[in-house]
Structures are given as structure tokens and as C-alpha cells.
Amino acid sequence: MKFSFRFVIIAALFVTCLLTANIVGVKVFRLAGSITLPAAVILFPLTYILGDILTEVYGYKQARRVIWLGFLGNLLFVLVAWVGRILPPALDWGWQGAYEDILGYTPRLLAASFIGYLGGEFGNSFVLAKMKILTQGRWLWGRTISSTIIGQGLDTALFIPIAYYGASFFTPMMILYHLGVKVLIEVVFTPFTYAVVNYLKKREMIDTFDYETNFNPFSVID
């Protein structure tokens, strides 16, 4: 397909939200009482909303390419951050410790981020595409929320234990709190999702149904 400027905007926003969420995700904040959440919970759900828009309008195949683009962008960021970490600091630059605290990603945190991201995003896109066929394109609100519960559920169930197990603030309930906030954000943004999807379908004159799509997440060329 010919990639329109609108598609490029959605893809760019997707990657930007992903990278930003991974930067702020190193901070864990207290929401209320004993409820603790990564700061990324504020922005990361938007990647799923944008993923919903990509899959609904352009189809699973194009969403898959953007998901891998986001993965590669995140990998590049991590590599550059690592190089910046090992470079010897200037004598009058006193923030090496702060840099390492924020951008010194541990292998454990990286593994949690990459595994959770791929499992969740592909799960979300796959469920949405399949449900669109089953519902013949109806009930977008039900499809986006259902796919988010599954996709974000996979992401959260993978990321939280891998990243934080053993930490003083970690509890199994953290997974449920995290998932609950993500799903709530999806519900709140449903009118926005409808507006963008309807606008894109009208302007792009496209409404993709993945009847014959190869759903292999690693088939980026097909």
C-alpha cells in the first residue's frame, strides 16, 4: 500500500509514546495507600490506542510493521543510552550517577520491557483484527476494550513480575492495579478512538478486514 502522511503521523506518535513511556517507566509512584505503579502507566496505554487505530483502519499487516518499528526504535535508544553510560564523564560534569540511575537500564528491566511489549502489542492487534471479522466491523468500542484487556493483560503479566519481582514495593496486586488503570484509560479514550478511526476511514477511503492475512508476528515482509 502507499503510505499516507496520516499513517506516518500515527506511526510516529506510536513510537514516540513507546520511547517516552520507557524513559519515565523507571520511576514507580504511589497512587493511593499501598498502590504503586510505574510512571509509564500514564502514557504507555496510548500505544495500544494507536495500535487499535492502525489495526482497525490499515489492518494487522501494517500494524505489525509499526510494532516492529517501535521495537527497533526502542532497541536503538537503549544501545545509545548504554554507550552514553560507559563514555568517561568530563571532569566538571557531576551527573554521571544520575544518568546511570535513570538511563542505566539493567538486563532484567530490558528483558521485561521487550517481552511485555511484543507479547502485549501483538496480542492486542491480533484479537482486534480477528474480532473485526467476527463482528463484521461492528461494535468498535467492544473490540478495542476486549483487545486491550487481553493485550495489556499479557503485557502487564509479563512486564511487572520480570521487572519488579523481589523489590520491596512489588506485590501480585500491582499487576491488577496496573491493568485496571490501563483499561480505564482505554475506556475514557474510546470517543477519541472512534473519532480518529472514522476520520481516517473517510479520508483514506480504506477499511481493512484481515480475511487472508498471515498473522505470524515475525513475518514483517509479507
Buried (B, 14 or more C-beta within 10 A) or exposed (E): EEEBEBBEEBBBBBBBBBBBBBBBBBEBEEEEEEBBBBBBBBBBBBBBBBBBBBBBBBBBBBBBBBBBBBBEBBEEBBEEBBEEBEEEEEEEEEEBEEBBEBBBBEEEBBBBBBBBBBBBBBBBBBBBBBBBEEEEBEBBBEBBBBBBBBBBBBBBBBBBBBBBEEEEEBBEEBBBBBBBBBBEBBEEBBEEBBEBBEEBBEEBEBBBEBEEBEBEBEEEEE
